Amino acid sequence: MKHMRSFVALLGFVVIASYLWAQTPSARKEEVWVASWGASQQIPEPQNALPSDDLRDATVRQIFHLSLGGQTLRVHVSNAFGTDALHLTAVHVARPVSSASSAIDLASDRPLTFAGNADVTVPPGAEFISDPLDYPVAALSDVAVTFHLDLSPARETGHPGSRATSYYVHGDYVGAANLIEPGHVDHWYQLSEIDVRTAPGSASVVALGDSITDGHGATTNGNDRWTDVLAARLQAFGKTRDIGVSNQGIGGNHLLTDGLGPNVLSRFDRDVLAPEGVRWVILFEGVNDLGGLAREGEVPPAAHAAMVKRVIAAYQQVIARAHAHGLRVYGATITPYVGSTYYHPGPLSEADRQEVNQWIRGAGHFDAVFDFDAVVRDPQHPDQLLPNDDCGDHLHPSPAGYKAMASAIPLTAFAQ
């Protein structure tokens, strides 16, 4: 009986200790970091870079639309293409008053720290992640991140295709409720990712693509890219509410060569493997490679055949590298672009697109296929976009087209 009482007492102690442990911060170690917002970094083209004088002793405020919510966040400062160290004297987060204003809710303003410091120096070619900040954010909400630069970057790192307005003024106004008469541009600079810490099992989807993923033709400050619609659908479906979306599209991007931004294979590690919590990759690239081949004039059929083989080989590389890191990779078919005033494709280029799409749809390649081509093509003219889904340049979808694309993605592909 004595041994029985001792056993019962010991069992009670274990139960109580387990309960108390579950209430302590150490239990939160089970939570995971997941990328809630992300953007591919590149060297801004001259017309998209801010003049150096504008970034000397300057405050920059930028607004980001999150996909996944959480109780804790952290921010990635990027100097990926900088040639000298980048020094930010202060970085704050706050809730913006609107997606199209520099005003913030002052009561929500909080400073970020980096290794315990208010300022951060990021080496050239690197990024620096802030310390975790207890700062609850809701899914599909906006966050304003404001930083102050004492000296302008020797070379800027950013994301020109933000479809979101950023604001800047001279002086240190990081904690200001509003920026008075700021300059403004529709580009992002020096920030690459916002992570949230959330429940075990949460994960993110990386959309790896070109301008159609980046959102050319979407509404500025409207968050109606196909990736935004996908994020909203994931949140509305009970089995996928723990999934975030990281948009790694670059306008003008190529699979095979550096166009606007590094080619897909060279940026794979930074844009696919590095974001936090990635479990799936959607590859939607290739139209710039196919269209660029004959943009300046038709080329021999042999050149078209060689391009198709190289595009498919690049897909195979992405699939192999994703699978090597335990990621599922989904292929999206290339959408129509006959009538494009930029590429003006002829019959050979259209035949290339059909051949590549046939390979994408084939068994044994991607883990699943999202047939964007079938969604937005005109049944009467299948080499062209549906008029309502065309932004007007016959290459990029409209917001209606983006919504149709995202709505066609089966959410069961992520509910595994």
C-alpha positions in Angstrom: 0.0 0.0 0.0 2.9 2.3 0.9 4.4 1.8 -2.6 1.0 2.4 -4.2 0.6 5.7 -2.4 4.1 6.7 -3.5 3.3 5.8 -7.1 0.1 7.8 -7.0 1.9 10.8 -5.5 4.6 10.6 -8.2 2.0 10.3 -10.9 0.2 13.4 -9.6 3.5 15.3 -9.5 4.2 14.4 -13.2 0.7 15.5 -14.2 1.0 18.8 -12.4 4.5 19.4 -13.7 3.4 18.7 -17.3 0.6 21.2 -16.9 2.8 23.9 -15.5 5.4 23.3 -18.3 2.7 23.7 -20.9 1.9 27.1 -19.5 5.5 28.4 -19.7 7.1 30.2 -22.6 9.2 27.1 -23.3 6.1 25.4 -24.6 6.0 27.9 -27.4 9.0 26.3 -28.8 6.6 24.0 -30.5 5.3 26.9 -32.5 6.9 27.5 -35.9 8.0 30.5 -38.0 6.2 30.9 -41.3 6.6 33.5 -44.0 3.4 35.6 -44.1 4.7 38.1 -46.6 7.6 38.0 -49.0 9.0 39.6 -52.1 11.9 38.7 -54.4 14.9 41.1 -54.1 16.7 42.6 -57.1 18.7 45.6 -58.1 16.1 48.3 -58.9 16.4 49.6 -62.5 17.5 53.2 -62.7 13.9 54.4 -63.2 12.8 52.5 -60.2 15.6 53.4 -57.8 15.3 56.3 -55.5 17.8 59.1 -56.0 20.7 58.8 -53.6 19.9 62.3 -52.0 16.4 61.1 -51.2 17.7 58.3 -49.0 20.3 60.4 -47.1 19.0 61.0 -43.6 15.6 59.6 -44.7 12.6 57.9 -43.2 10.9 55.3 -45.4 7.5 53.9 -44.5 6.2 50.8 -46.4 3.0 48.8 -46.1 2.8 45.1 -46.5 -0.3 42.8 -46.8 0.1 39.7 -44.7 -1.3 36.3 -45.6 -1.1 34.4 -42.3 -1.7 35.8 -38.8 0.2 35.2 -35.6 1.0 36.5 -32.1 4.7 37.2 -32.7 6.5 38.6 -35.8 9.9 39.4 -37.1 11.1 41.4 -40.2 13.9 40.6 -42.6 16.1 43.5 -43.7 17.8 42.8 -47.0 21.1 44.1 -48.4 21.3 41.2 -51.0 22.6 43.4 -53.8 24.2 46.1 -51.8 27.9 46.7 -52.3 28.5 48.3 -48.9 27.1 47.7 -45.4 23.6 49.0 -45.0 22.9 50.9 -41.7 19.4 51.4 -40.4 19.3 53.5 -37.3 15.8 52.4 -36.3 13.0 50.1 -37.5 9.4 50.3 -36.3 6.2 48.3 -37.0 2.7 49.7 -36.7 -0.8 49.2 -38.0 -1.5 51.5 -41.0 -4.6 53.6 -41.1 -5.2 52.5 -44.7 -3.3 50.7 -47.4 -2.9 54.0 -49.4 -1.7 56.4 -46.8 1.5 57.0 -44.7 -0.6 57.4 -41.5 -0.3 54.8 -38.8 -2.2 54.1 -35.6 0.3 55.6 -33.2 -0.8 53.5 -30.3 0.2 50.4 -32.3 3.8 51.6 -33.0 6.5 49.4 -31.7 10.3 49.4 -32.2 12.1 46.4 -33.5 15.4 45.3 -32.2 18.3 43.4 -33.8 20.4 41.3 -31.4 19.0 43.6 -28.7 20.0 46.8 -30.5 17.7 49.5 -32.0 19.9 49.9 -35.1 21.2 47.3 -37.5 24.1 47.0 -39.9 23.6 44.5 -42.7 26.8 43.4 -44.6 26.8 43.5 -48.4 25.1 40.6 -50.0 23.3 39.6 -46.7 20.1 40.0 -44.8 19.4 40.5 -41.1 16.4 39.2 -39.2 14.9 41.2 -36.4 14.4 39.9 -32.9 11.0 38.4 -32.3 8.4 40.9 -31.2 5.2 40.0 -29.4 2.8 41.8 -31.8 -0.4 40.1 -32.7 -1.4 40.4 -36.3 -4.5 39.0 -38.1 -4.5 37.1 -41.3 -5.0 39.2 -44.4 -4.2 42.4 -42.4 -1.7 45.2 -43.3 1.5 46.1 -41.4 3.5 49.3 -41.8 7.3 49.0 -41.4 9.2 52.3 -41.1 13.0 52.7 -41.0 15.5 55.5 -40.9 18.7 55.6 -42.9 21.5 57.9 -42.0 23.4 57.3 -45.3 21.9 56.2 -48.6 22.8 52.7 -49.8 25.7 52.5 -52.2 23.4 50.2 -54.2 19.8 49.7 -53.4 18.1 46.3 -53.0 14.4 46.2 -53.5 11.3 45.0 -55.3 10.1 47.4 -58.0 6.8 45.6 -58.7 5.2 46.2 -55.3 1.8 47.4 -56.5 1.9 49.2 -53.2 2.8 52.7 -52.3 5.9 53.6 -50.1 6.5 57.0 -48.5 9.7 58.8 -47.7 10.8 62.1 -46.1 14.1 63.6 -44.9 14.8 63.3 -41.2 14.1 60.7 -38.5 10.3 60.4 -38.2 10.2 56.6 -37.6 7.6 56.9 -34.8 5.6 59.7 -36.4 1.8 59.2 -36.7 2.0 60.6 -40.3 4.7 61.7 -42.7 4.3 65.3 -43.7 4.3 65.9 -47.5 6.2 62.7 -48.2 7.6 61.6 -51.5 6.0 58.4 -52.7 6.7 55.6 -55.1 5.1 52.3 -55.9 8.1 50.2 -55.1 9.5 48.4 -52.0 13.1 48.8 -50.7 15.4 46.8 -48.4 12.8 44.5 -46.8 12.3 40.9 -48.0 10.1 39.1 -45.6 7.8 39.2 -42.6 7.4 36.0 -40.5 4.8 35.2 -37.9 5.2 32.6 -35.2 2.2 30.4 -35.2 0.8 26.9 -34.4 2.7 23.7 -35.1 2.0 22.3 -38.6 1.7 25.8 -40.2 3.5 26.3 -43.4 3.8 28.5 -46.5 3.5 28.3 -50.2 6.0 30.0 -52.4 4.8 31.3 -55.8 7.8 31.4 -58.0 7.1 33.4 -61.2 7.4 36.4 -63.4 5.3 39.6 -63.8 2.0 37.6 -63.9 2.8 36.4 -60.4 4.2 39.7 -59.4 0.9 41.2 -60.3 1.3 43.4 -63.4 -2.2 44.6 -64.2 -3.4 44.3 -60.6 -4.8 47.3 -58.7 -2.2 49.4 -56.9 -2.8 49.0 -53.1 -5.7 46.7 -54.0 -4.0 43.3 -53.1 -5.7 41.5 -56.0 -2.9 39.5 -57.5 -3.6 35.8 -57.9 -1.4 35.1 -54.9 -3.5 37.5 -52.8 -6.7 35.8 -53.9 -5.1 32.4 -53.1 -4.2 33.6 -49.6 -7.7 34.7 -49.0 -9.1 31.4 -50.2 -6.7 29.5 -47.9 -7.9 31.5 -44.9 -11.6 30.9 -45.8 -11.1 27.1 -45.9 -10.9 25.5 -42.5 -8.3 22.9 -43.4 -5.8 25.5 -44.8 -6.1 28.4 -42.4 -2.6 27.7 -41.2 -1.0 28.3 -44.6 0.7 31.5 -45.7 1.7 32.7 -49.2 5.0 34.2 -50.2 5.0 35.9 -53.6 8.4 35.5 -55.2 7.4 36.8 -58.6 9.7 39.3 -60.5 8.4 41.3 -63.5 10.3 40.4 -66.6 11.9 37.4 -65.0 13.4 34.5 -67.0 14.1 30.8 -66.3 17.3 30.8 -68.2 18.8 34.3 -68.3 19.0 37.4 -66.2 16.2 39.7 -67.4 14.7 42.0 -64.7 16.1 40.3 -61.6 18.2 37.1 -61.4 17.1 34.1 -63.4 15.0 31.4 -61.6 17.8 28.9 -61.2 20.2 31.4 -59.7 17.6 32.8 -57.2 16.1 29.4 -56.2 18.0 29.1 -52.9 17.2 32.6 -51.7 13.6 32.8 -52.9 12.4 29.2 -52.5 14.5 27.5 -49.9 15.2 30.4 -47.6 11.6 31.7 -46.7 10.4 30.3 -43.4 8.1 27.3 -43.3 8.0 26.6 -47.0 6.3 23.3 -47.9 5.0 23.9 -51.4 6.3 25.7 -54.5 4.1 26.8 -57.4 6.3 27.3 -60.5 4.7 29.7 -63.1 7.5 30.8 -65.4 8.5 30.6 -69.0 6.6 33.1 -71.1 9.5 35.6 -71.1 11.9 33.0 -72.3 9.5 31.8 -75.1 8.4 35.3 -76.1 11.9 36.8 -76.0 13.3 34.3 -78.5 11.7 35.9 -81.5 10.9 39.3 -80.1 13.2 41.1 -82.5 12.4 38.9 -85.5 11.6 35.3 -86.3 14.3 32.7 -85.8 14.8 29.3 -87.4 12.6 26.3 -86.2 15.7 24.7 -84.7 16.2 27.7 -82.3 12.6 27.2 -81.2 13.1 23.5 -80.6 16.3 24.2 -78.6 14.4 26.8 -76.5 11.7 24.4 -75.6 14.2 21.8 -74.5 16.0 24.3 -72.3 12.8 25.5 -70.7 11.8 22.0 -69.9 15.3 21.2 -68.5 15.0 24.3 -66.2 11.6 22.9 -64.9 13.3 19.6 -64.2 16.0 21.4 -62.3 13.5 23.2 -60.1 11.6 20.0 -59.5 14.7 18.1 -58.5 16.0 20.8 -56.2 12.6 21.2 -54.5 12.2 17.5 -54.0 15.7 17.3 -52.6 14.5 19.6 -49.8 11.3 17.8 -49.2 9.1 20.3 -51.0 6.1 19.5 -53.2 6.3 21.4 -56.5 3.3 22.3 -58.5 3.5 23.4 -62.2 1.3 26.1 -63.7 0.7 26.2 -67.5 1.8 29.2 -69.5 -1.1 31.5 -70.3 -1.8 32.8 -73.9 -0.1 35.9 -75.2 -0.9 36.1 -78.9 -1.7 39.7 -79.7 0.9 40.9 -77.2 2.4 44.2 -78.4 5.6 43.5 -76.5 6.3 40.0 -77.8 4.0 39.8 -80.9 4.4 36.0 -81.0 4.0 34.2 -84.3 2.8 30.6 -85.0 6.2 29.1 -84.0 6.2 30.8 -80.6 2.6 29.7 -80.0 3.6 26.1 -80.9 6.4 26.3 -78.4 3.9 27.4 -75.7 1.7 24.5 -76.5 4.6 22.0 -76.4 5.8 23.3 -73.1 2.3 23.2 -71.6 1.8 19.6 -72.9 5.0 18.7 -71.0 3.8 20.5 -67.8 0.5 18.6 -67.9 2.2 15.3 -68.5 2.3 12.7 -65.8 5.4 12.1 -63.7 6.8 15.7 -63.7 5.1 18.0 -61.2 3.4 16.8 -58.1 0.2 18.6 -59.4 -0.7 20.9 -62.2 -2.6 24.2 -62.1 -3.9 24.7 -65.6 -4.0 28.5 -65.7 -4.0 28.4 -69.5 -7.3 26.6 -69.6 -8.8 29.1 -67.1 -8.1 32.3 -68.9 -7.9 31.4 -72.6 -10.6 32.4 -75.0 -12.4 29.3 -76.2 -13.0 30.9 -79.6 -9.3 32.0 -79.8 -7.3 29.7 -77.5 -4.1 31.4 -78.3 -5.5 34.6 -76.7 -6.7 35.7 -73.3 -10.4 36.1 -72.6 -11.2 39.8 -73.1 -12.5 40.1 -69.6 -9.4 38.4 -68.2 -7.0 40.6 -70.2 -5.6 43.7 -68.6 -5.4 45.2 -72.1 -1.9 44.3 -73.2 -2.8 40.7 -74.3 -0.1 39.3 -72.0 -1.0 40.0 -68.4 -4.4 39.1 -66.8 -6.7 41.6 -65.4 -7.8 41.5 -61.7 -10.7 39.4 -62.9 -8.3 37.0 -64.6 -6.1 36.8 -61.5 -9.2 35.9 -59.5 -10.2 33.2 -61.9 -6.7 31.7 -61.8 -6.6 31.6 -58.1 -10.1 30.3 -57.8 -9.2 27.4 -60.0 -6.5 26.1 -57.6 -7.8 23.1 -55.6 -7.1 23.9 -52.0 -6.9 20.2 -51.3 -3.4 20.4 -52.9 -2.4 22.1 -49.6 -4.6 20.3 -47.1 -2.2 17.4 -46.6 
